[in-house]
Amino acid sequence: MKLRAPHTVRTPHDVRTPHDVSASLTVFLIAVPLSLGIALATGAPLQSGLVAAVVGGIVAGSLGGAPLQVSGAATSLVVVTADLVHRYGWRATCAVTVLAGLAQLLLGALRVARAALAVSPAIVHGMLAGIGTVIAVGQLHVVLGGSPQNSTLANLTALPGQLTDSHPVTPLIGAVTVAVLLGWRRLRGRAGGMLRRIPAPLAAVALATAASAGLSVPRVELPAWQAPALPQLPQGPVLGVAAVVLTVTLVASMESLLSAVAVDALQARLPAAEQVPPTRLDRELLGQGAANVASGLLGGLPIAGGAMRGSANVEAGARSRGSTVLHGVWVLVCAGLAAGLLEAIPLAALAALVMLVGVRMVSFAHIRHVRRHREFPVYAATFGTVVVLGVLQGVAAGVAVALFLALRRLTRTRVTVTRGPHGHRVRVSGQLTFLAVPRLSRALAQVPDGADTVVELDGSFMDHAAYEALRAWSARHRSRGGRAVVGDDAGRALGEPAGAHTCHPWTPWRNHHCTRPDALPATAAGQLLGGVSAFQRNTAPLVREELARLAREGQRPTQLFLTCADSRLVTSMITSSGPGDLFTVRNVGNLMPPPGSDASCDSVAAAVEYAVEVLEVSSITVCGHSGCGAMQALLTAGEPGTPTPLTPSNPPTSLTAPTPLTRWLRHGRPSLARMGRAYEAGPAGGVTLADRPVTDDHERLSLVNVVQQLDHLTAHPCVARRVREGTLHLHGMYFHVGEAQAYILDRATGTFRAVRPDGASPPPPAAAPDPGPDTYGLTTKV
């Protein structure tokens, strides 16, 4: 879970112009060669790719609901568009683009955009992998100096002959392009200056163009710009045309919406002040529809949002939709003024660029993910059918296989009966529906009267027919002198889910007994062992696969959470995090000793250094809490447990008892001194809570201590360096135990704001007092 300070949503007029201009130039340099390459791959006029980039940037960028998404010629529609151009001609393809845009406008008006996200990821990944394979195989012929065939199978069949009769130069140009694309990130990382700002596609095409200077190779040929011819409806059966329009609509919409979600996730990693409002999917679908209507009327390719262009936009520092719109303007200017430069580009370089894009659409990470979820047959069916028959047929095949597997899992139930030294065990694996009742009845009939029997339900669903069958058998078996336990041998009732605790919402957590087996004594050790036993029985089977993955891949947390050792502060609960999410450091008082402390304090610094340098976390959160014993000890003078009011005329007595605890708490004295200085500046004590006053000195010191420990963090060289680079962000958090309420530090105003259930926070106070120099908020160096 990413913890960050709440922020105020910017209006469309709040545009960070320098950042947007820089990002728009970066995306423009990527979009030009990519648009030309996609047009080349489809067999459409090359200028149609530039038209799609211009319309996608200006129209979709202005009207869409994803401010940082960059739209242009749709990579996922290369195969479909190539088939349209070959079958119906270019004017008919433009008409299909217009009709698909109108369909997108209708879907957006009906507010069904989120329904596209319900499609199985296995179908989406299989479709993209199939499209990528078709693109790569087809463009390989262009790299070799030939022309792609009408189908993937034909391309594969003709490939041996193309290899023997390849152009003598074009394969070398393609190899140069691929080599630069693959190695540019590493080369750019070692270089400096302007080289770091040049995107890989531009560098690859530019170097390939320079290498081909003076050679006789096929190059880009842009026709003279003229008014586009009006689209013409395809000639053919109405159902066939409708199927084509539906294919373009669904594929373009799915690519756009999934890309928008991916760009949202990417920009969510940025600091709060640099984020934009989340994507409005229905509005994004309306923007894409308007862009496709305009592109088809102007003679452009079908348009969709692209994750590659959108991610480049975010990484380049875009702050608003101004970057997307400007990139379209730059493409328009380039198409009008730099046509001569574009015509120097060899076709082999563009084909190699698009070929590599196609190869990268086949993700082995996605394949592993799909296999873990046992949906590889869906992926394989979609992938194979897309490659052999087409996109729409592949999606239909994937849906059919997914439905078949869902029904199979619903109806596949295994019932086994075993006899052991303690009685009979009936194990039911799978979903227990009315279809499995006959098998269940046959198995239960094998259990003799009077036998001790345990029925284990290893599934997540049981319908009413199966429930009644089990309840009736249990009652009959008990009436004949037998013992029947449904679930496990803990005596759970039939209506309870297998493996669940017998806790209810009103059951107190403290010293509850649902996890302690009867054989264990009613002691703390017994409770602990019982809890571990319950974990092995109920939770371990659910998390074993995920933990096995973490064991293989190692830990990769993105957050360091530094908090107090207080037993009431349950980090995984208040951050809704799971295994592998947080790298947690806990100590008395959530203290971060500054550099130069004695070696006895190296444990916390070592953990921070490991998280920052080795794990490369992107965020560190310091979390204090109410009722902190360490803060109370700092406020206490004299005998333990005797609080002394803190005032400028009555400073606390230092803790000087030579014990490990007091030696450790000396790292909290800077927080105490900071609060004392704040008292000198004003009665508020330099601490502000947004929606209520600070309760007392104890809470005030807990809040001030969070800020002070953030200062100690930035004093460590490894943390300071990462913060300067912008790759590490520090956050302050305060958790009020009694209220079960988390507060996040707003560093801009020096105020802790309550985190609301909907993720929103209240606005800052109308007239917040100026805390003065060296008080809370103004001295924070994060």
C-alpha positions in Angstrom: 0.0 0.0 0.0 1.4 3.4 -1.0 1.2 5.9 1.8 1.3 9.6 0.7 0.0 12.9 1.8 -3.4 13.9 0.4 -3.4 16.5 -2.3 -5.7 19.0 -3.8 -7.0 18.1 -7.3 -5.8 20.6 -9.9 -8.1 22.2 -12.4 -7.5 21.9 -16.1 -6.1 25.4 -16.1 -3.4 24.5 -13.6 -0.8 23.3 -16.2 2.8 22.9 -15.4 3.9 24.3 -18.8 7.7 23.6 -18.7 7.2 20.0 -17.7 4.4 19.4 -20.2 6.4 21.0 -23.1 9.4 18.8 -22.3 7.3 15.6 -22.0 5.4 16.4 -25.2 8.6 16.7 -27.2 9.7 13.3 -25.8 6.4 11.6 -26.8 6.5 13.3 -30.2 9.9 11.8 -30.9 8.5 8.4 -30.1 5.2 8.8 -32.0 6.5 9.8 -35.4 8.5 6.7 -36.2 6.0 4.4 -34.4 3.1 5.9 -36.4 4.9 5.5 -39.7 5.8 2.0 -38.8 2.3 1.0 -37.9 1.0 2.5 -41.2 3.6 0.5 -43.1 2.6 -2.7 -41.3 -1.1 -2.2 -42.2 -0.5 -1.4 -45.9 -2.2 2.0 -45.5 -0.9 5.3 -46.8 2.0 6.3 -44.6 0.6 9.7 -43.9 -2.4 8.0 -42.3 -0.3 7.1 -39.3 0.7 10.7 -38.8 -3.0 11.8 -39.1 -3.9 9.3 -36.4 -1.1 10.7 -34.1 -2.3 14.3 -34.6 -6.0 13.5 -34.0 -5.2 11.2 -31.1 -3.1 13.8 -29.5 -5.4 16.8 -30.0 -8.9 15.3 -30.0 -8.5 12.4 -27.6 -6.1 14.3 -25.5 -8.5 17.2 -25.1 -11.7 15.2 -24.6 -10.6 12.0 -23.0 -10.8 11.0 -19.3 -7.2 9.9 -18.9 -5.1 13.2 -18.8 -1.7 11.5 -19.2 -2.6 8.9 -21.8 -1.3 9.4 -25.3 -3.4 8.1 -28.1 -2.4 7.4 -31.7 -2.4 4.6 -34.3 -3.6 1.5 -32.5 -0.9 -1.2 -32.3 -3.4 -3.9 -31.3 -5.4 -3.2 -34.6 -2.5 -3.6 -37.0 -3.7 -7.1 -38.0 -7.3 -6.1 -38.3 -6.5 -2.9 -40.2 -4.2 -4.7 -42.6 -7.0 -7.2 -43.4 -9.5 -4.4 -43.9 -7.2 -2.6 -46.3 -6.6 -5.8 -48.3 -10.2 -6.8 -48.3 -12.2 -3.6 -48.7 -9.7 -0.9 -49.7 -8.5 2.2 -47.9 -11.7 4.4 -48.2 -13.8 1.6 -46.7 -11.3 1.2 -43.9 -11.8 4.8 -43.1 -15.5 4.3 -43.0 -15.1 1.4 -40.6 -13.0 3.6 -38.4 -15.8 6.2 -38.4 -18.5 3.6 -37.5 -16.3 2.2 -34.7 -15.9 5.7 -33.3 -19.7 6.2 -33.3 -20.0 2.8 -31.5 -17.5 4.0 -28.9 -19.5 7.2 -28.4 -22.6 5.1 -27.8 -20.9 2.8 -25.4 -19.4 5.8 -23.5 -22.9 7.4 -23.3 -24.3 4.2 -21.9 -21.5 4.3 -19.2 -20.4 0.7 -19.8 -16.6 1.3 -19.9 -15.8 -0.6 -16.8 -17.5 -3.7 -18.3 -14.4 -4.0 -20.5 -12.2 -4.6 -17.5 -14.3 -7.7 -16.6 -12.8 -9.6 -19.5 -10.4 -12.3 -18.3 -6.8 -11.2 -18.3 -5.9 -14.5 -19.9 -8.0 -13.4 -22.9 -6.5 -10.0 -23.1 -2.9 -11.2 -22.8 -3.6 -14.0 -25.3 -5.1 -11.6 -27.7 -2.2 -9.1 -27.4 0.4 -11.9 -27.7 -1.3 -13.3 -30.8 -1.4 -9.8 -32.4 2.2 -9.3 -31.5 3.2 -12.6 -33.2 1.3 -11.7 -36.3 3.0 -8.3 -36.4 6.5 -9.7 -35.8 6.2 -12.4 -38.4 4.8 -10.1 -41.0 7.3 -7.3 -40.5 10.2 -9.8 -40.6 9.5 -10.1 -44.4 9.9 -6.3 -44.7 13.1 -6.3 -42.8 14.4 -9.0 -45.2 13.4 -6.8 -48.2 10.2 -8.5 -49.1 6.5 -8.0 -48.5 4.2 -9.7 -45.9 1.7 -12.2 -47.0 -2.0 -12.2 -46.2 -1.9 -14.5 -43.2 0.5 -15.6 -40.6 0.6 -19.2 -41.9 1.5 -17.9 -45.3 4.2 -15.7 -43.8 5.7 -18.6 -42.0 5.5 -20.8 -45.1 7.2 -18.1 -47.3 9.9 -17.3 -44.7 12.5 -19.9 -45.8 12.3 -18.6 -49.4 12.5 -15.0 -48.2 15.6 -15.8 -46.2 17.4 -17.1 -49.2 16.3 -14.2 -51.5 16.6 -11.4 -49.0 17.8 -7.9 -49.9 21.5 -7.6 -49.3 21.3 -4.4 -47.2 17.9 -4.2 -45.5 18.6 -7.0 -43.0 21.7 -5.1 -41.8 19.6 -1.9 -41.4 17.0 -3.9 -39.4 19.7 -5.4 -37.3 21.1 -2.0 -36.5 17.6 -0.7 -35.5 17.0 -3.7 -33.2 20.4 -3.4 -31.6 19.9 0.2 -30.8 16.4 -0.4 -29.5 17.6 -3.1 -27.2 20.8 -1.4 -26.0 19.8 2.2 -25.9 18.7 2.2 -22.2 22.0 0.9 -21.1 24.0 3.2 -23.4 21.9 6.2 -22.3 22.4 5.4 -18.7 26.2 5.7 -19.0 26.1 8.8 -21.1 25.1 12.3 -20.0 23.8 15.6 -21.4 21.1 15.6 -24.1 21.7 11.9 -24.9 19.7 11.0 -21.9 16.6 12.8 -23.3 16.6 11.0 -26.7 14.0 8.2 -26.7 15.1 4.8 -28.1 12.8 4.7 -31.2 14.1 8.0 -32.4 17.7 7.0 -31.8 17.3 3.7 -33.6 15.6 5.2 -36.6 18.0 8.1 -36.8 21.1 5.8 -36.7 19.6 3.4 -39.2 18.9 6.3 -41.5 22.4 7.6 -41.2 23.8 4.1 -41.8 21.7 3.7 -45.0 22.8 7.0 -46.4 23.9 6.6 -50.0 22.5 3.0 -50.2 19.7 1.9 -52.6 17.0 0.7 -50.2 13.3 1.2 -50.0 12.4 4.4 -48.1 9.4 6.2 -46.8 7.3 7.8 -49.6 4.8 10.4 -48.3 2.2 11.4 -50.9 1.4 15.0 -51.4 -0.9 16.3 -48.8 -4.4 16.9 -50.1 -8.0 16.9 -48.9 -8.9 13.4 -47.8 -11.4 11.5 -49.9 -14.7 10.8 -48.2 -15.0 7.4 -46.5 -16.9 4.8 -48.5 -19.0 2.0 -46.9 -17.6 -1.5 -47.4 -19.2 -3.6 -50.1 -20.2 -6.9 -48.7 -22.7 -8.7 -46.4 -24.1 -6.6 -43.7 -23.3 -9.1 -41.0 -19.7 -9.3 -42.2 -19.3 -5.5 -42.1 -21.0 -5.3 -38.6 -18.5 -8.0 -37.4 -15.6 -5.9 -38.6 -16.9 -2.8 -37.0 -17.5 -4.7 -33.7 -14.0 -6.0 -33.8 -12.4 -2.6 -34.2 -14.7 -1.1 -31.5 -13.9 -3.8 -28.9 -10.2 -4.1 -29.6 -9.6 -0.3 -29.7 -11.7 0.2 -26.6 -10.1 -2.6 -24.6 -6.6 -1.4 -25.5 -7.5 2.2 -24.6 -9.1 1.4 -21.2 -6.4 -1.1 -20.1 -3.7 1.4 -21.1 -5.4 4.1 -19.1 -5.5 1.9 -16.1 -1.8 1.1 -16.5 -0.9 4.8 -16.9 -2.9 5.5 -13.7 -0.9 2.9 -11.8 2.3 4.3 -13.1 1.6 7.9 -12.2 0.3 6.8 -8.7 4.0 6.1 -7.8 4.8 9.8 -8.2 4.7 12.3 -5.3 1.2 13.5 -4.5 1.8 17.1 -5.8 2.7 15.7 -9.2 -0.3 13.4 -9.6 -3.4 14.1 -11.8 -7.0 13.0 -11.0 -7.7 9.3 -11.7 -9.0 8.2 -15.1 -12.7 8.6 -15.9 -13.2 5.6 -18.0 -16.5 6.5 -19.6 -15.2 9.9 -20.6 -12.1 8.3 -22.0 -14.2 6.0 -24.2 -16.1 9.1 -25.4 -12.8 10.8 -26.2 -11.6 7.8 -28.1 -14.8 7.6 -30.1 -14.6 11.2 -31.1 -11.0 10.8 -32.1 -11.8 7.7 -34.3 -14.6 9.6 -36.0 -12.3 12.5 -36.8 -9.4 10.2 -37.8 -11.6 8.2 -40.2 -13.0 11.4 -41.8 -9.5 12.8 -42.2 -8.0 9.6 -43.7 -6.2 8.4 -40.6 -5.7 5.0 -39.0 -7.9 3.6 -36.2 -6.9 5.2 -32.9 -6.4 3.8 -29.4 -4.5 4.8 -26.2 -1.1 3.2 -26.0 0.6 2.1 -22.8 4.0 2.6 -24.3 3.4 6.2 -25.3 1.5 6.9 -22.0 4.2 5.5 -19.8 6.8 7.5 -21.7 4.7 10.6 -21.1 4.6 10.0 -17.4 8.3 9.2 -17.1 9.1 12.3 -19.0 7.4 14.4 -16.3 4.0 15.3 -17.8 1.8 17.1 -15.4 -1.4 17.6 -17.3 -3.2 16.8 -20.6 -1.3 19.7 -22.1 1.5 17.3 -22.9 -0.7 15.0 -24.9 -2.3 17.8 -26.9 1.1 19.5 -27.6 2.6 16.2 -28.9 -0.2 16.1 -31.5 0.7 19.7 -32.5 4.4 18.8 -32.9 3.4 15.9 -35.2 1.3 18.2 -37.3 4.1 20.7 -37.6 6.6 17.9 -38.4 4.3 16.4 -41.1 4.0 19.8 -42.8 7.6 21.1 -42.5 9.8 18.0 -42.3 8.4 15.7 -44.9 11.8 15.6 -46.6 13.5 14.3 -43.5 10.8 11.6 -43.0 11.3 10.4 -46.6 14.9 9.6 -45.8 13.9 6.9 -43.4 14.4 3.3 -44.7 11.4 1.1 -44.5 13.5 -1.7 -42.9 14.1 0.5 -39.9 10.4 1.2 -39.4 9.6 -2.5 -39.9 12.2 -3.5 -37.3 10.8 -1.0 -34.9 7.3 -2.4 -35.2 8.6 -6.0 -35.3 10.2 -5.5 -31.9 7.0 -3.9 -30.5 5.2 -7.0 -31.6 7.7 -9.3 -30.0 7.4 -7.4 -26.7 3.6 -7.9 -26.8 4.3 -11.6 -26.0 5.1 -11.3 -22.3 6.5 -14.4 -20.5 5.6 -12.7 -17.2 2.0 -12.7 -18.3 2.2 -16.4 -19.3 3.6 -17.3 -15.8 0.9 -15.2 -14.2 -1.8 -16.9 -16.2 -0.4 -20.4 -15.4 -0.4 -19.7 -11.7 -4.1 -18.9 -11.9 -4.7 -22.1 -14.0 -6.0 -20.2 -17.0 -3.3 -21.1 -19.5 -5.8 -23.0 -21.7 -7.8 -19.8 -22.2 -4.6 -17.9 -23.1 -3.4 -20.7 -25.5 -6.8 -20.8 -27.2 -7.0 -17.1 -27.7 -3.4 -16.8 -28.8 -3.6 -19.7 -31.3 -6.9 -18.6 -32.8 -5.8 -15.0 -33.2 -2.7 -16.1 -35.1 -4.5 -18.6 -37.3 -8.0 -17.0 -37.9 -8.1 -13.4 -36.5 -8.7 -11.2 -33.6 -12.5 -11.5 -33.2 -12.3 -15.2 -33.6 -9.6 -15.4 -31.0 -11.5 -13.4 -28.4 -14.6 -15.6 -29.1 -12.5 -18.8 -28.6 -11.0 -17.4 -25.4 -14.4 -16.6 -24.0 -15.7 -20.0 -24.9 -12.8 -21.8 -23.3 -13.1 -19.6 -20.2 -16.8 -20.5 -19.8 -16.0 -24.2 -20.3 -13.4 -24.1 -17.6 -15.7 -22.2 -15.2 -18.5 -24.7 -15.7 -16.0 -27.6 -15.4 -14.6 -26.2 -12.1 -18.2 -25.7 -10.8 -19.2 -29.2 -11.6 -15.9 -31.0 -10.9 -16.2 -32.4 -7.4 -14.1 -35.2 -6.0 -15.4 -37.2 -3.0 -13.2 -39.7 -1.2 -13.7 -41.9 1.9 -10.8 -43.1 4.0 -10.7 -45.1 7.2 -8.2 -44.3 9.9 -7.5 -45.2 13.5 -9.8 -42.5 14.8 -12.7 -43.2 12.4 -13.8 -42.4 8.9 -12.9 -39.2 6.9 -15.0 -38.0 4.0 -13.2 -35.4 1.9 -15.0 -33.3 -0.6 -12.7 -31.4 -3.0 -14.3 -28.8 -5.3 -17.6 -26.9 -5.4 -20.4 -28.8 -3.8 -23.5 -28.3 -6.0 -26.7 -30.3 -6.7 -24.7 -32.0 -9.5 -22.4 -33.6 -7.0 -25.1 -34.7 -4.6 -25.4 -38.3 -6.1 -21.6 -38.8 -5.7 -21.8 -37.4 -2.1 -24.6 -39.7 -1.2 -22.8 -42.8 -2.6 -19.7 -41.9 -0.5 -21.7 -41.2 2.7 -23.4 -44.6 2.2 -20.0 -46.3 2.7 -19.8 -45.0 6.2 -21.0 -47.7 8.7 -23.5 -46.8 11.4 -22.0 -45.7 14.7 -18.7 -44.7 13.2 -16.9 -41.5 14.1 -16.9 -39.4 10.9 -15.4 -36.2 9.8 -16.6 -34.6 6.6 -14.0 -32.1 5.2 -15.3 -29.5 2.7 -12.4 -28.2 0.6 -14.3 -25.7 -1.5 -15.6 -22.2 -1.6 -19.2 -22.9 -2.5 -22.1 -25.2 -1.4 -25.6 -24.8 -2.7 -28.8 -25.4 -0.9 -29.3 -29.0 -2.3 -25.9 -30.1 -1.1 -26.5 -28.4 2.3 -29.7 -30.2 2.8 -28.2 -33.5 1.8 -25.3 -33.1 4.3 -27.6 -31.9 7.1 -30.0 -34.8 6.6 -27.2 -37.4 6.6 -25.6 -35.9 9.7 -28.9 -36.0 11.6 -29.6 -39.6 10.5 -26.0 -40.7 11.4 -26.1 -39.2 14.8 -29.5 -40.8 15.5 -27.9 -44.2 14.9 -25.2 -43.6 17.5 -22.5 -42.2 15.3 -20.5 -39.0 15.6 -20.5 -36.6 12.6 -18.5 -33.5 12.3 -18.8 -31.4 9.1 -15.8 -29.2 8.6 -13.1 -30.5 11.0 -12.8 -32.1 14.4 -13.3 -28.8 16.2 -17.1 -29.3 16.3 -18.0 -26.6 13.8 -21.7 -26.3 12.7 -22.7 -27.3 9.2 -23.6 -23.7 8.2 -20.1 -22.4 8.8 -17.5 -22.2 6.0 -14.8 -24.7 6.3 -11.6 -23.4 7.8 -13.2 -20.3 9.3 -12.7 -19.2 12.9 -15.7 -19.3 15.2 -15.2 -15.6 16.0 -18.2 -13.3 15.6 -18.1 -9.5 15.2 -18.9 -9.1 18.9 -16.2 -11.6 20.0 -13.4 -9.6 21.8 -10.0 -10.1 20.3 -8.2 -10.1 23.6 -7.5 -13.6 24.9 -10.2 -15.2 22.6 -10.2 -19.0 22.5 -11.3 -19.9 19.1 -7.8 -20.8 17.9 -6.7 -22.8 21.0 -7.2 -26.6 20.7 -8.9 -28.2 23.7 -5.7 -30.3 24.3 -3.6 -27.2 25.1 -3.6 -25.5 28.5 -5.3 -22.1 28.9 -2.0 -20.2 29.0 -0.2 -17.7 26.8 1.9 -20.4 25.3 -1.1 -22.5 24.6 -2.8 -19.6 23.0 0.2 -18.9 20.8 0.6 -22.5 19.8 -3.1 -22.7 19.1 -2.9 -19.6 16.8 0.0 -21.1 14.9 -2.0 -24.4 14.6 -5.0 -22.4 13.2 -2.6 -20.7 10.7 -1.3 -24.1 9.5 -4.9 -25.4 9.2 -6.8 -22.4 7.8 -4.4 -19.8 6.4 -1.3 -21.6 5.2 -3.1 -23.5 2.3 -4.4 -20.1 1.0 -1.0 -18.3 1.1 1.4 -21.1 0.4 1.5 -20.5 -3.3 2.1 -16.8 -2.8 4.8 -17.4 -0.2 6.5 -19.9 -2.4 6.7 -17.3 -5.1 8.2 -14.8 -2.7 10.7 -17.5 -1.6 11.8 -18.1 -5.2 11.9 -14.4 -6.3 13.1 -12.9 -3.0 11.6 -9.9 -1.3 10.8 -6.8 -3.4 8.9 -4.4 -1.1 8.5 -0.8 -2.3 7.8 0.7 1.1 9.8 0.9 4.3 7.6 1.4 7.3 9.3 2.6 10.5 7.0 2.4 13.5 6.7 1.7 17.2 7.0 -1.7 18.8 3.7 -1.1 20.6 1.5 -4.3 20.3 -1.6 -2.2 19.4 0.0 -0.9 16.2 -0.7 -3.7 13.7 1.1 -2.4 10.5 -0.4 -5.0 8.1 -3.9 -4.2 9.3 -3.8 -0.4 9.1 -2.0 -0.4 5.7 -4.0 -3.3 4.3 -0.8 -4.9 3.2 0.2 -8.6 2.7 3.3 -10.7 2.6 6.2 -8.9 0.7 4.5 -5.5 0.6 6.2 -3.8 3.6 9.8 -3.8 4.9 9.0 -3.0 8.5 11.3 -1.7 11.2 9.9 -1.5 14.7 11.4 0.0 17.9 10.5 1.7 21.1 9.2 5.1 20.1 9.6 4.8 16.3 13.0 6.5 16.7 15.6 6.9 13.9 19.0 7.6 15.5 20.9 10.2 13.4 24.3 9.5 12.0 27.1 9.7 14.5 25.3 7.8 17.2 27.2 5.0 19.0 27.4 1.5 17.4 24.6 0.2 19.7 22.1 2.1 17.5 23.4 0.7 14.2 20.5 -1.8 13.9 17.9 0.7 12.7 20.4 2.5 10.5 21.5 -0.8 9.0 17.8 -1.7 8.2 17.3 1.7 6.6 20.5 1.4 4.5 19.5 -2.1 3.4 16.0 -0.9 2.4 17.3 2.1 0.5 20.4 0.7 -1.2 19.6 -3.0 -1.6 15.8 -3.2 -1.8 15.6 0.2 -3.5 12.3 1.1 -1.8 10.6 4.1 -3.2 8.9 5.3 0.0 9.7 5.5 3.7 6.9 6.2 6.2 7.5 7.1 9.9 4.5 6.2 11.9 3.8 7.4 15.5 0.8 6.6 17.6 -1.3 7.7 20.5 -0.6 6.4 24.0 3.1 5.8 23.2 5.0 4.7 26.2 8.3 6.1 24.9 6.8 9.6 24.5 5.3 9.3 28.0 8.7 8.4 29.4 10.3 11.5 27.7 7.6 13.7 29.3 8.1 12.1 32.8 10.4 13.7 35.3 11.4 12.0 38.5 9.7 8.7 39.3 8.4 6.6 36.4 4.7 7.0 35.8 4.6 10.6 37.2 3.8 12.9 34.3 5.0 16.5 34.6 3.3 19.3 32.6 5.6 20.7 30.0 5.9 24.5 29.9 8.7 26.9 29.0 9.3 27.5 32.7 9.2 23.9 33.6 11.3 21.8 31.2 11.5 18.0 31.7 14.3 16.4 33.6 16.6 14.3 31.4 16.4 10.6 31.8 19.7 9.6 33.2 19.2 6.2 34.7 21.8 3.9 33.2 19.5 1.3 31.6 19.2 0.1 28.0 15.8 1.8 27.8 16.9 5.2 28.9 20.0 5.0 26.8 17.8 4.3 23.8 15.3 7.1 24.6 18.0 9.7 24.5 17.3 9.7 20.7 13.9 11.1 21.5 15.3 14.2 23.3 15.6 16.2 20.0 11.8 15.8 19.7 11.3 17.0 23.2 13.6 20.0 22.6 11.8 20.8 19.4 8.4 20.9 21.2 9.9 23.1 23.8 11.1 25.6 21.2 7.6 25.4 19.6 6.1 26.4 22.9 8.3 29.5 23.0 6.8 30.4 19.6 3.2 30.0 20.6 0.7 28.1 22.8 -0.2 25.7 20.0 3.1 23.9 20.5 3.9 24.0 16.8 1.6 21.0 16.0 -1.6 21.0 14.0 -4.3 18.4 13.4 -6.7 19.4 10.6 -10.0 18.5 12.1 -9.6 18.7 15.9 -7.2 20.2 18.5 -4.3 18.3 19.8 -5.4 16.6 23.0 -2.4 17.1 25.3 1.4 17.2 25.5 1.6 13.4 25.1 -0.1 13.5 21.7 1.7 16.7 20.8 5.1 15.1 21.4 4.1 12.0 19.4 3.3 14.2 16.4 6.4 16.3 16.7 8.5 13.2 17.1 7.3 12.0 13.6 8.6 15.2 12.0 11.9 15.0 14.0 12.6 11.4 13.0 12.0 12.4 9.3 14.7 15.0 9.8 17.0 12.3 11.3 16.2 10.1 8.2 17.3 12.8 5.8 20.6 13.2 7.7 21.6 9.7 6.5 23.6 10.0 3.3 21.9 7.2 1.4 18.5 8.6 2.2 19.5 12.2 1.3 20.9 11.1 -2.0 17.8 9.2 -3.1 15.6 12.1 -2.0 17.6 14.6 -4.1 17.4 12.3 -7.1 13.6 12.2 -6.7 13.5 8.4 -6.4 12.7 8.2 -2.7 9.8 9.9 -0.9 9.3 10.3 2.9 6.0 10.4 4.6 4.8 11.1 8.2 1.9 9.2 9.7 0.1 9.3 13.1 -2.3 6.5 14.2 -4.7 7.2 17.0 -5.4 3.8 18.6 -8.6 4.8 20.4 -10.2 6.2 17.3 -8.7 3.6 14.9 -7.9 6.7 12.7 -4.8 7.3 10.6 -3.5 10.8 10.0 -1.1 11.7 7.2 1.4 14.6 7.3 0.9 17.3 4.7 4.4 18.7 4.5 3.3 21.8 2.6 1.2 23.1 5.5 2.7 21.2 8.4 -0.6 19.6 9.3 -1.7 16.0 10.0 -4.9 15.3 8.1 -7.3 12.4 8.7 -7.5 9.7 6.0 -11.1 9.2 5.1 -12.7 5.9 4.0 -13.1 7.2 0.5 -9.5 8.4 0.3 -10.4 12.1 0.6 -9.1 14.5 3.2 -10.7 17.6 4.6 -9.4 21.0 3.3 -6.8 22.8 5.3 -7.9 25.3 7.9 -9.1 28.7 6.6 -6.5 30.7 8.6 -3.7 28.4 9.8 -1.4 30.3 12.2 2.2 30.9 11.1 4.2 28.6 13.3 7.3 30.8 13.1 10.9 29.8 12.4 12.3 26.5 13.5 8.9 25.1 14.5 6.8 22.2 13.3 6.4 22.1 9.6 8.9 24.7 8.6 12.0 22.7 9.6 10.9 19.5 7.8 13.6 18.7 5.3 11.7 16.1 3.3 
